[in-house]
C-alpha cells in the first residue's frame, strides 16, 4: 500500500495559463522544484525515484512523484486542476513501476524525435 503525501508547502505552484508553452514550462519547473526539495530532504536513488506516475482523471491526469519505491511513498503533484486518483493509496510498488514504464514507452513511441 502506498503512503501518499501532499505537495510540500515549500514547493510553490506558479502556473501560467497564457499559452500551452508557458504552462508546460511552469509544469516542468514545478516537477524540478519538487524533486530538488525531495533531494534536500535526503531522498534519492533508484530507477524510479523522482519519476511520475499518472492516472487519467477528469480532463487530465492525477500525477504522483515517487519519493521512495520501497517503502512506497508518493507525493501528490497538486498543480493545475490538482486532480487526484481515488485508488492511489491501494497501489503497490509493482503497480507504480508498471504505470511509469508503460507511460515512458508510450511517450517514446509518440515523441517527435
Number of C-alpha atoms within 10 A of each C-alpha: 12 19 15 17 14 11 18 14 7 9 17 14 18 13 16 15 12 8 8 10 11 13 16 14 13 19 19 12 16 20 20 14 16 22 22 16 15 19 15 10 9 10 16 17 12 11 9 19 19 24 19 24 27 20 19 12 15 11 8 13 17 23 23 26 24 26 27 20 19 10 12 18 21 27 23 23 26 19 18 16 12 13 19 19 16 10 9 22 14 10 13 17 18 11 13 23 18 12 16 18 15 13 16 15 12 11 11 11 10 9 8 6 5
